Amino acid sequence: MRLFECGSLVPGCEWHTRANDDAEVVRRAVEHMRSAHGETMIRESMVDHIKERVVDEKAADAA
């Protein structure tokens, strides 16, 4: 299971999502950025920052 925690990108945000694959995690994270943080234009660099922060859930639990 793959995990993204928004607080790793937007300090103070407690939203997170998990899915079986990175593509679904990124899709959900982009939608969250639009709805919760008012991002109207999602640039490729934003997607890259999200991808950099997607981790294996088991590794996150161990940290």
C-alpha positions as CSV (number, residue, x, y, z in Angstrom):
1,M,0.0,0.0,0.0
2,R,1.3,3.4,-1.0
3,L,0.8,6.5,1.3
4,F,0.9,10.3,0.9
5,E,0.6,12.6,3.8
6,C,-0.2,16.2,2.8
7,G,1.6,17.6,5.8
8,S,4.9,16.5,4.2
9,L,4.1,19.1,1.5
10,V,1.8,21.6,3.2
11,P,2.8,22.0,6.8
12,G,0.0,21.6,9.2
13,C,-2.3,19.7,6.9
14,E,-3.3,16.4,8.4
15,W,-5.0,14.9,5.3
16,H,-3.5,11.7,4.0
17,T,-4.5,9.0,1.5
18,R,-3.4,5.5,0.6
19,A,-3.9,3.3,-2.4
20,N,-2.4,0.3,-4.1
21,D,-0.5,2.3,-6.7
22,D,1.2,5.7,-7.0
23,A,-1.0,6.9,-9.8
24,E,-4.2,6.6,-7.7
25,V,-2.4,8.3,-4.7
26,V,-1.3,11.2,-6.9
27,R,-4.8,11.5,-8.4
28,R,-6.3,11.8,-5.0
29,A,-3.6,14.2,-3.8
30,V,-4.1,16.5,-6.8
31,E,-7.9,16.6,-6.1
32,H,-7.1,17.4,-2.4
33,M,-4.8,20.2,-3.5
34,R,-7.6,21.7,-5.6
35,S,-10.4,21.3,-3.0
36,A,-8.7,21.9,0.3
37,H,-5.8,24.3,-0.6
38,G,-7.4,26.2,-3.5
39,E,-4.9,25.2,-6.1
40,T,-6.5,26.0,-9.4
41,M,-3.5,25.2,-11.6
42,I,-1.6,22.0,-10.8
43,R,1.8,22.4,-12.4
44,E,4.1,19.4,-13.3
45,S,6.4,20.5,-10.5
46,M,3.6,20.1,-8.0
47,V,2.9,16.6,-9.2
48,D,6.6,15.9,-8.9
49,H,6.7,17.1,-5.3
50,I,3.7,14.8,-4.5
51,K,5.4,11.8,-6.2
52,E,8.6,12.5,-4.2
53,R,6.5,12.2,-1.0
54,V,4.6,9.0,-1.8
55,V,6.0,6.2,0.4
56,D,5.4,2.6,1.2
57,E,3.0,2.5,4.1
58,K,5.0,-0.1,5.9
59,A,8.2,2.0,5.7
60,A,6.2,5.0,7.0
61,D,4.9,3.0,10.0
62,A,8.5,1.9,10.8
63,A,9.8,5.5,10.8
